[in-house]
Amino acid sequence: LEKLDNCHTKDILDRIEEKLRDKDLVTDTPFINKWTLKLSYCYELFKVNKNKGIETAEEAIKEAETSKDPVFLKYNTSFLHVSNSLRLLMLINSDRKVGRNLEALCGRIKPYVEMDDSEKSGVLAIRTNVLRWYGPEGNTQGLDIIRTAILLNPQEVEWKIILVILLNRCRHFNRNRKLSWADVREPVEMLEKLIRTRELSLKNRVTCQYLLAVIHRDLIMNDPKSELGETGKIKVLQLCKEIHRSKATTDPMVVSFCAMQLCRGGETETAISMIEEGLAKFPRHIDLNTTACNIYKNQRMYNKVLECARIAYDEGGYGAAWIYLESMCKRNMYLDHERFFEDLIKRHPSKFEVQIHVGAALFYFYARKKIVKGCIHMEKALKLEPTYEGINDTYNYWSKSRVNPLEVTYNQTLVGLAAKNHSDEEESILRRVQELIEVQVDVTRMNVCSEKDLVVEHMKGKPPLRTCSYWRRSWRQSWRSNSTP
């Protein structure tokens, strides 16, 4: 871990703490995942607060000693080897006077060289699962380790599932790369073979079906109209239906994924049934409520959309916040927009502050036609992100398309300045933002408004035009008043 770039960073500690705070890190989540997350937390916390790190490690040891989880019971020696070794390392590097306690602790750790192949594979699997919390680098390192664990213990299904999860995660870390069959052949063949195994438990069967559906979904996203994409649509729908029929999982991540895929595949009633079953068990789960928003929106059940969006937003869901804002606007319900954006920044200060300002700017440009307010937010985003990296492409809720926020903003400054109806202070804001963009970006390569477009865009920013009957009535009144008796 010490060799990883993101080891001992505030970001990794914050992310682990956020996961541990998740009230719905549920029973269906493999216990090894939750336990190794706690180990990572001990390790990172120790660098900040040694005593708290040791206390958390002691909790992890108690869990390993008392857990009834089948994998824990089967690989108890491996789990205790790792947790006691971590505690030993912490005690050696702490300020505590430990004395003979170290000798006693050493005596409880079975050396790796004395283990049989099964126990060694358990240690390697735990190492892999710890590494998975450390981004692309950690996941890539974990691949070789878990492959060794499988060679040592080829009958263990859990290790093969961990390998597939890592392969999926590594693939997702590089979304820009075009997928081919060669990229997914290994996990697909492994999962299909496992699903055909009669001895596979129902819980593991559902896990394998879910992971296989994720791979086929990725192939669809890669190229929907290709042969792999068309086949993938059929496979995803089939697998999600089987998962729903089995009633063998309540894992919110699996339920959210399957319900959304069923909705996209036209199985709306099944999708609603599945998502509502999930919400009945985890009524305040962020992902479930966010997915429910999208499914209900598809059916124009806007009261339900607003209800679920509000819950997910209150629980800290970032994506749901924008659905909530959109729902409030569509229903013309009062919302203090500036207070909403300020609250969102307080909830996600470091992770999403730039994106929030960009999103606020697009909201004011598109939904409220308030150019100056939009530019105020974009100016803040540009100052927070001086390289402008990540501000040149985003999804826009208000146009339902991907846009270049820099291009949109630059055009809005042109529209605003052409209108010549702003105060000196407002005009100064527009020019500042315009100059900030011109310093970093070659605006000659942008789709910049022509003079004719500026007039049209300015008209769009005015209040809605009156109805035809209004203009006919006005014209008649004008004609009568100007006509001679």
Long-range contacts (C-beta under 8 A, 24 or more apart in sequence): 1-43, 1-130, 1-131, 1-134, 1-138, 4-134, 4-137, 4-138, 4-141, 5-137, 6-134, 6-135, 6-137, 6-138, 7-44, 7-134, 8-44, 8-47, 11-350, 12-44, 12-133, 12-134, 13-41, 13-44, 13-45, 13-48, 14-350, 14-351, 15-133, 16-40, 16-41, 16-44, 16-133, 17-41, 23-284, 24-252, 24-282, 24-284, 24-285, 26-250, 26-251, 26-252, 26-282, 27-250, 28-203, 28-249, 28-250, 28-251, 28-254, 29-251, 30-71, 30-158, 31-67, 31-69, 31-71, 31-72, 32-69, 32-71, 32-72, 32-125, 32-126, 32-129, 32-158, 33-129, 35-60, 35-63, 35-64, 35-67, 35-72, 35-79, 36-126, 36-129, 36-130, 36-132, 36-133, 37-133, 38-63, 39-82, 39-83, 39-86, 39-126, 39-130, 40-130, 40-133, 40-134, 42-86, 42-90, 43-86, 46-90, 46-93, 50-90, 50-93, 50-94, 50-95, 51-94, 53-90, 54-87, 54-90, 54-91, 54-94, 54-96, 57-83, 57-86, 57-87, 57-90, 58-87, 60-86, 61-87, 71-158, 74-122, 75-118, 75-119, 75-122, 75-125, 77-110, 77-115, 77-119, 77-122, 78-115, 78-119, 78-120, 78-121, 78-122, 78-123, 78-125, 78-126, 79-122, 79-126, 80-108, 80-109, 80-110, 81-109, 81-110, 81-112, 81-115, 81-119, 81-123, 82-123, 82-126, 82-127, 84-108, 84-109, 85-109, 117-152, 117-153, 118-152, 118-153, 118-156, 120-149, 120-152, 121-148, 121-149, 121-150, 121-152, 121-153, 121-156, 121-159, 122-149, 122-153, 124-148, 124-149, 124-152, 125-149, 125-156, 125-158, 125-159, 125-162, 128-162, 128-166, 129-162, 132-165, 132-166, 132-169, 135-173, 136-170, 136-173, 136-174, 139-166, 139-169, 139-170, 139-173, 140-170, 142-166, 143-167, 143-170, 157-194, 157-197, 157-200, 157-204, 158-204, 160-190, 160-194, 161-194, 161-204, 161-207, 161-208, 161-211, 163-187, 163-190, 164-190, 164-191, 164-208, 164-211, 165-211, 168-211, 168-214, 168-215, 168-218, 171-218, 172-218, 178-222, 178-223, 179-218, 179-219, 179-222, 179-223, 181-228, 184-215, 184-218, 184-219, 187-211, 187-215, 188-212, 188-215, 191-215, 202-246, 202-248, 203-248, 203-249, 205-246, 205-248, 206-243, 206-246, 206-248, 206-249, 206-254, 207-249, 207-254, 209-239, 209-242, 209-243, 210-239, 210-243, 210-249, 210-254, 210-257, 210-258, 212-239, 213-239, 213-240, 213-243, 213-257, 213-258, 213-261, 214-257, 217-257, 217-261, 233-265, 236-261, 236-265, 237-261, 237-262, 237-265, 237-267, 240-265, 241-267, 241-270, 244-270, 244-273, 244-274, 250-277, 250-278, 250-281, 250-282, 252-278, 252-282, 252-285, 252-287, 252-288, 253-287, 255-288, 256-287, 256-288, 256-290, 256-291, 259-291, 259-292, 259-295, 260-291, 260-294, 260-295, 263-294, 263-295, 263-298, 268-295, 268-298, 268-299, 271-295, 272-296, 272-299, 279-308, 283-311, 284-311, 284-314, 284-315, 285-315, 286-312, 286-315, 286-316, 286-317, 286-320, 287-317, 289-315, 289-317, 289-320, 290-317, 290-319, 290-320, 290-323, 293-320, 293-323, 293-327, 294-323, 297-323, 302-327, 302-330, 302-331, 306-331, 316-347, 318-344, 318-347, 318-348, 318-351, 318-352, 322-359, 322-397, 325-363, 325-397, 326-397, 326-398, 329-367, 337-363, 337-364, 337-368, 341-377, 353-384, 354-381, 354-384, 354-385, 354-390, 354-391, 355-390, 355-394, 357-381, 357-384, 358-391, 358-394, 358-405, 359-394, 359-397, 361-405, 361-409, 362-394, 362-396, 362-397, 362-398, 362-403, 362-405, 362-408, 363-397, 363-398, 365-398, 365-408, 365-409, 365-412, 366-396, 366-398, 366-399, 367-398, 369-460, 369-461, 369-462, 371-412, 371-413, 371-415, 371-416, 371-430, 371-461, 372-416, 372-422, 372-426, 372-429, 372-430, 374-409, 374-412, 375-409, 375-412, 375-413, 375-416, 375-429, 375-430, 375-433, 376-429, 378-405, 378-409, 378-433, 379-429, 379-432, 379-433, 379-436, 381-405, 382-433, 382-436, 382-437, 383-436, 386-440, 387-440, 388-440, 388-441, 404-446, 406-437, 406-441, 406-446, 407-446, 407-447, 407-448, 409-433, 409-437, 410-434, 410-437, 410-441, 410-443, 410-446, 410-448, 411-446, 411-447, 411-448, 411-449, 411-457, 413-437, 414-448, 414-449, 414-454, 415-449, 415-454, 415-457, 415-458, 415-461, 418-451, 418-454, 418-455, 418-458, 419-458, 419-461
